[in-house]
């Protein structure tokens, strides 16, 4: 019932708050209470990107490995896998940079009126001669062929200069 959601919330908030002891407590309370370890593992995968993100890019690898380990061996053996992952997450640095930026992109798309801007011609795939003749792919600079980063626009014209990672002015 409601306690299911209360416990997962407490686990998330304990990891977010870097409290490894509370994180282990809430994990054990869930598992000892019969919670599906794969449910916990799925939530850890989300937590890895939402709360830790780029502050520790290996967190997502840890979460997926924990999920796979739980899937392979099940309870009770997988409890230590989840415990390791939970402590790793509690100790990990946190960043919501990507989570916020993606939210801003979604907001940008939802708030847009009219048809969405077209993909710039130079970014379009040109698998046919007709598409090439129409200018698809023309002027595209293939970055791996250059020693230095190339100057090239990747957003539609009306979004040129948009930075979804910048904090909003208050």
Secondary structure in CASP SS format (residue, H / E / C, confidence):
PFRMAT SS
TARGET T0000
AUTHOR 0000-0000-0000
METHOD secondary structure of the structure
MODEL  1
X C 1.00
X H 1.00
X H 1.00
X H 1.00
X H 1.00
X H 1.00
X H 1.00
X H 1.00
X H 1.00
X H 1.00
X H 1.00
X H 1.00
X H 1.00
X H 1.00
X H 1.00
X H 1.00
X C 1.00
X C 1.00
X C 1.00
X H 1.00
X H 1.00
X H 1.00
X H 1.00
X H 1.00
X H 1.00
X H 1.00
X H 1.00
X H 1.00
X H 1.00
X H 1.00
X H 1.00
X H 1.00
X C 1.00
X C 1.00
X C 1.00
X C 1.00
X H 1.00
X H 1.00
X H 1.00
X H 1.00
X H 1.00
X H 1.00
X H 1.00
X H 1.00
X H 1.00
X H 1.00
X H 1.00
X H 1.00
X H 1.00
X H 1.00
X H 1.00
X H 1.00
X H 1.00
X H 1.00
X H 1.00
X H 1.00
X C 1.00
X H 1.00
X H 1.00
X H 1.00
X H 1.00
X H 1.00
X H 1.00
X H 1.00
X H 1.00
X H 1.00
X H 1.00
X H 1.00
X H 1.00
X H 1.00
X H 1.00
X H 1.00
X H 1.00
X C 1.00
X C 1.00
X C 1.00
X C 1.00
X C 1.00
X H 1.00
X H 1.00
X H 1.00
X H 1.00
X H 1.00
X H 1.00
X H 1.00
X H 1.00
X H 1.00
X H 1.00
X H 1.00
X H 1.00
X H 1.00
X C 1.00
X C 1.00
X C 1.00
X C 1.00
X C 1.00
X H 1.00
X H 1.00
X H 1.00
X H 1.00
X H 1.00
X H 1.00
X H 1.00
X H 1.00
X H 1.00
X H 1.00
X H 1.00
X H 1.00
X H 1.00
X H 1.00
X H 1.00
X C 1.00
X C 1.00
X C 1.00
X C 1.00
X C 1.00
X C 1.00
X C 1.00
X C 1.00
X C 1.00
X H 1.00
X H 1.00
X H 1.00
X C 1.00
X C 1.00
X C 1.00
X C 1.00
X C 1.00
X H 1.00
X H 1.00
X H 1.00
X H 1.00
X H 1.00
X C 1.00
X C 1.00
X C 1.00
X C 1.00
X C 1.00
X C 1.00
X C 1.00
X C 1.00
X C 1.00
X H 1.00
X H 1.00
X H 1.00
X C 1.00
X C 1.00
X C 1.00
X C 1.00
X C 1.00
X C 1.00
X C 1.00
X C 1.00
X C 1.00
X C 1.00
X C 1.00
X H 1.00
X H 1.00
X H 1.00
X C 1.00
X C 1.00
X C 1.00
X C 1.00
X C 1.00
X C 1.00
X C 1.00
X C 1.00
X C 1.00
X C 1.00
X C 1.00
END
